[in-house]
Amino acid sequence: MNPTLDLLDARFSTRTYAEIPITDAEKAAILHSTMRAPTAGNMMLYSIIEVTDQTLKDRLAETCDDQPFIAKAPWVLIFVADMQKWIDLFRFSHAEEVEGVDHRATPDVGDLMMACSDALIAAQNAVVAAESLGIGSCYIGDVLENGEIHAELLGLPQHTLPIAMLCFGHPAAKREPTPHYTRHVVHENRYHRLTDVELAEVSVEQGEMHSPHGFGPGVANFGQQVYKRKFTPTYMAEMNRSVRWWLDRWCSAEPT
């Protein structure tokens, strides 16, 4: 092992914060490392919104699945998949006058996937940089929900999407990292779809790892638990509705 691997191995999501401020120098160092992340074609298809207004943080704590710790986070960054800045530059540059290309006026789903990748790679650079300074973090995927509300709150134009929010702060206490199930993750050359025998192993092993005391009323195994808690709850219905809204908005030729 080396210090970088040790750092990654010890990381845990931080939702409670010590009363230790994050300094301007630390923020600058984290942002510098963030923007050193790999990026498709060096286009940096993302923007970062630093949330400094407490009223806005309080509101996001409500709209992002009612998580009060968001309002208490010392530093909040929202990573936005952003093609709008390029669409605006293309318009300013009269890109439609370029000859020998198939012109298009709006970004499509491929642009979105590239922008989301750029933004998330940058976000993870921020996480690792913060960890190296003793600053914890927690990803908030719920910023994708309530699309209409978040677009208005954050002033997000049409060809943008808030792919992740990160809350940063010095941990109030150290704790053990959540174990990750690592079997059957790495495939060689081709995707391997698990057999029923392997799925049975996964169910037992994950259940023992994550639910050693049982699954609760009406749930017989680990697969049922994940289905009930993560795949079918109302927040996932809203997540899917909202993501469709973001997607339609991104690809639309009509201003929204």
C-alpha positions in Angstrom: 0.0 0.0 0.0 1.0 3.7 -0.4 -0.5 6.9 1.1 -2.9 7.4 -1.8 -4.2 3.8 -1.7 -4.5 4.1 2.1 -6.5 7.3 1.7 -8.9 5.7 -0.7 -9.3 2.6 1.4 -10.2 4.6 4.5 -12.7 7.0 3.0 -16.3 7.1 4.3 -19.2 9.4 3.5 -19.3 12.3 5.9 -22.7 13.6 7.1 -21.8 15.1 10.5 -19.2 17.9 10.7 -16.8 19.2 13.3 -16.8 22.9 13.9 -13.6 23.4 11.9 -13.9 25.8 8.9 -12.6 24.9 5.5 -10.1 27.6 4.7 -10.0 29.6 1.4 -6.6 28.0 0.7 -8.1 24.5 1.1 -11.0 25.4 -1.1 -8.6 26.7 -3.8 -6.4 23.6 -3.6 -9.5 21.3 -3.9 -10.8 23.3 -6.9 -7.4 23.3 -8.6 -7.3 19.5 -8.3 -10.9 19.3 -9.5 -10.1 21.0 -12.7 -7.0 18.9 -13.3 -9.4 15.9 -13.9 -9.4 14.2 -17.3 -12.0 15.8 -19.7 -13.3 14.7 -23.1 -11.5 16.6 -25.8 -10.3 19.1 -23.2 -13.8 20.7 -23.4 -14.5 20.6 -19.6 -18.2 19.9 -20.3 -19.2 20.9 -16.7 -19.6 23.9 -14.5 -19.5 24.0 -10.7 -22.0 26.0 -8.5 -20.6 26.8 -5.1 -23.5 27.2 -2.7 -22.7 30.0 -0.2 -26.2 31.3 0.6 -27.5 29.6 3.7 -31.1 30.1 2.6 -30.4 28.2 -0.6 -28.6 25.4 1.4 -31.7 25.2 3.7 -33.9 24.8 0.7 -31.7 22.2 -1.0 -31.8 20.2 2.3 -35.6 20.0 1.8 -35.7 19.4 -2.0 -33.0 16.8 -2.0 -35.0 14.2 -0.1 -35.2 16.0 3.2 -31.6 15.6 4.4 -30.9 18.2 7.1 -27.2 17.7 7.2 -26.9 19.4 3.8 -27.9 22.7 5.4 -25.1 22.2 8.0 -22.4 21.3 5.5 -19.5 23.9 5.7 -19.0 23.7 1.9 -21.4 22.6 -0.9 -20.6 22.2 -4.6 -23.0 21.2 -7.3 -21.4 19.6 -10.4 -23.4 20.5 -13.5 -23.2 18.7 -16.9 -22.9 21.8 -19.1 -23.2 22.0 -22.9 -24.9 25.4 -22.7 -21.6 27.3 -22.6 -20.6 25.6 -25.8 -23.9 26.1 -27.5 -23.6 29.8 -26.6 -20.0 30.0 -27.9 -21.1 28.3 -31.2 -23.8 30.9 -31.6 -21.4 33.7 -30.8 -18.8 32.3 -33.2 -21.3 31.9 -36.1 -20.5 28.2 -36.2 -23.4 27.6 -38.6 -21.2 29.2 -41.3 -18.6 26.4 -41.1 -18.6 24.4 -44.3 -18.4 20.7 -44.8 -20.1 19.6 -41.6 -23.6 18.2 -40.7 -25.0 21.2 -38.7 -27.1 20.7 -35.6 -28.5 23.3 -33.3 -29.0 21.3 -30.1 -27.0 18.8 -28.1 -28.1 15.2 -28.0 -27.9 12.3 -25.6 -24.2 11.5 -26.5 -23.3 15.0 -25.5 -25.1 14.6 -22.3 -23.3 11.3 -21.4 -19.9 12.9 -22.1 -20.8 16.0 -20.0 -22.0 13.8 -17.1 -18.8 11.8 -17.3 -16.7 15.0 -17.3 -18.6 16.4 -14.3 -18.4 13.2 -12.3 -14.7 12.6 -12.9 -14.1 16.2 -11.7 -16.3 15.6 -8.7 -14.3 12.5 -7.7 -11.0 14.5 -8.0 -12.5 16.9 -5.6 -13.4 14.1 -3.2 -9.9 12.7 -3.2 -8.2 16.1 -2.9 -10.5 16.9 0.1 -9.7 13.6 1.7 -6.0 14.4 1.4 -6.6 17.5 3.5 -8.6 15.7 6.2 -11.9 17.0 4.8 -14.7 14.5 4.3 -17.4 14.5 1.7 -20.8 13.1 0.8 -22.4 12.7 -2.7 -26.0 13.8 -3.0 -27.6 12.3 -6.1 -31.0 13.6 -5.1 -30.2 17.0 -6.8 -31.4 15.2 -9.9 -34.9 15.0 -8.4 -37.4 17.9 -8.5 -36.0 19.0 -11.8 -38.3 22.0 -12.3 -37.6 23.3 -8.8 -33.8 22.8 -9.0 -33.6 24.4 -12.4 -35.3 27.5 -11.0 -33.4 27.5 -7.7 -30.0 27.2 -9.4 -30.7 29.3 -12.5 -29.8 26.4 -14.8 -30.3 27.0 -18.5 -31.7 24.5 -20.9 -28.6 22.5 -21.9 -27.4 21.8 -18.3 -28.1 19.1 -15.8 -27.0 18.9 -12.1 -25.5 15.5 -12.1 -24.2 15.5 -8.4 -23.9 17.6 -5.3 -21.1 17.3 -2.8 -21.1 18.3 0.8 -17.7 18.9 2.4 -16.6 19.2 6.0 -14.2 17.9 8.6 -15.7 14.8 10.0 -17.1 15.1 13.5 -15.8 11.6 14.2 -13.9 8.9 12.4 -15.8 5.7 11.5 -15.2 2.5 9.6 -15.8 2.7 5.9 -18.9 0.9 4.6 -17.8 -2.5 3.2 -18.2 -2.9 -0.6 -19.0 -6.2 -2.2 -16.2 -6.8 -4.7 -16.9 -10.3 -6.1 -18.3 -10.5 -9.6 -17.5 -6.9 -10.4 -14.4 -7.3 -12.6 -15.1 -9.3 -15.8 -12.4 -10.5 -18.3 -12.9 -9.4 -21.9 -16.6 -9.9 -22.0 -19.5 -9.2 -19.7 -20.4 -12.3 -17.6 -24.1 -12.5 -16.6 -24.4 -14.2 -13.3 -25.8 -17.7 -13.1 -28.5 -18.6 -10.6 -25.8 -20.4 -8.5 -23.7 -17.2 -8.5 -26.8 -15.1 -7.7 -27.5 -17.3 -4.7 -24.0 -16.7 -3.5 -24.4 -12.9 -4.0 -27.7 -12.9 -2.1 -26.2 -14.8 0.9 -22.9 -12.9 1.0 -24.4 -9.5 0.6 -27.0 -10.2 3.2 -24.4 -11.3 5.7 -22.3 -8.2 4.9 -25.0 -5.6 5.0 -27.9 -7.0 7.0 -26.4 -9.4 9.6 -29.4 -9.1 11.9 -32.0 -9.9 9.2 -34.2 -8.0 6.7 -37.3 -6.9 8.6 -41.0 -7.6 8.1 -42.1 -9.0 4.7 -38.5 -9.3 3.3 -37.0 -12.7 2.8 -33.6 -12.0 1.3 -31.1 -9.4 0.2 -32.5 -9.0 -3.3 -35.9 -8.3 -1.9 -34.5 -5.8 0.5 -32.7 -3.8 -2.2 -35.8 -4.0 -4.4 -38.0 -2.6 -1.6 -35.6 0.1 -0.3 -33.7 1.2 -3.5 -35.6 0.2 -6.7 -39.3 0.8 -5.9 -39.6 3.6 -3.3 -41.4 6.8 -4.2 -38.1 8.8 -4.3 -37.0 6.6 -7.2 -40.2 7.2 -9.0 -39.5 11.0 -8.7 -35.9 10.5 -9.7 -36.9 8.7 -12.9 -39.6 11.3 -13.7 -37.3 14.1 -13.1 -34.4 12.6 -15.1 -36.8 12.2 -18.1 -37.6 15.9 -17.7 -34.0 16.9 -17.6 -33.3 14.7 -20.7 -36.2 16.1 -22.7 -35.2 19.6 -21.8 -31.5 19.0 -22.8 -32.4 17.6 -26.2 -35.3 20.0 -27.0 -34.8 22.5 -29.9 -37.4 24.7 -28.3 -36.2 27.1 -25.5 -37.5 26.3 -22.1 
